[in-house]
């Protein structure tokens, strides 16, 4: 033990940063930064999937109907796919940051 150790009780497993209990977060409640990152990832996946669906529909509709696809399909593909991709990147960058102490 050194003079830098500021724990109240050195035998308390919740104060030990290397114990498995410390990885779960504080005893008072769950950590608030993890659910937001998971929600951001879910939103990104949904937006990207919708964009891919619009892209597939924009490619299939001309074959199936024998005419051009509606502009809405092209606009949806151009908006949702990159937006989902960028939100996925943001989620990956935010998820890789170490937790604040």
PyMOL commands that set and color helices and strands:
alter all, ss='L'
color gray80, all
select helices_A, chain A and resi 20-23+32-65+71-95
alter helices_A, ss='H'
color red, helices_A
deselect
rebuild
show_as cartoon
